Amino acid sequence: MSQVERNSKLQKLIEQQKFNEKEISWMTDSQIEYYHWLYFDDSVYDYM
């Protein structure tokens, strides 16, 4: 994941108050992608 993409995802998680900056600073790219997917990405099943 690029640094720009990582920063964007981090900012969204912080803005939604899902995590604080200290918690996020220790996360790996995979963890950030997972939580971003969990909280922000729509699924086809969301609309059924």
C-alpha positions as CSV (number, residue, x, y, z in Angstrom):
1,M,0.0,0.0,0.0
2,S,1.3,3.4,-0.8
3,Q,2.0,6.0,1.9
4,V,-0.7,8.3,0.4
5,E,-3.3,5.5,0.5
6,R,-2.3,4.5,4.0
7,N,-2.6,8.1,5.3
8,S,-6.0,8.4,3.7
9,K,-7.3,5.3,5.3
10,L,-5.8,6.2,8.7
11,Q,-7.4,9.6,8.5
12,K,-10.9,8.1,7.8
13,L,-10.5,5.7,10.8
14,I,-9.5,8.6,13.1
15,E,-12.3,10.9,11.9
16,Q,-14.9,8.2,12.6
17,Q,-13.3,7.8,16.1
18,K,-12.8,4.1,15.6
19,F,-9.2,4.2,16.8
20,N,-6.9,6.8,18.3
21,E,-3.7,7.8,16.7
22,K,-1.6,5.8,19.1
23,E,-3.4,2.6,18.3
24,I,-3.2,3.2,14.6
25,S,0.5,4.0,14.6
26,W,1.2,0.3,15.6
27,M,-1.0,-1.3,13.0
28,T,0.4,-3.0,9.9
29,D,-0.8,-2.2,6.4
30,S,-2.9,-5.4,6.5
31,Q,-4.6,-4.4,9.7
32,I,-5.4,-0.9,8.3
33,E,-6.9,-2.4,5.1
34,Y,-9.0,-4.8,7.1
35,Y,-10.5,-2.1,9.4
36,H,-11.0,0.2,6.6
37,W,-12.8,-2.5,4.7
38,L,-14.8,-3.4,7.8
39,Y,-16.1,0.1,8.5
40,F,-16.2,1.8,5.1
41,D,-16.4,-0.5,2.1
42,D,-19.9,-1.4,0.9
43,S,-20.7,-5.0,0.2
44,V,-23.2,-6.3,-2.3
45,Y,-24.9,-7.9,0.7
46,D,-25.5,-4.6,2.3
47,Y,-28.1,-3.8,-0.3
48,M,-30.0,-7.1,-0.1
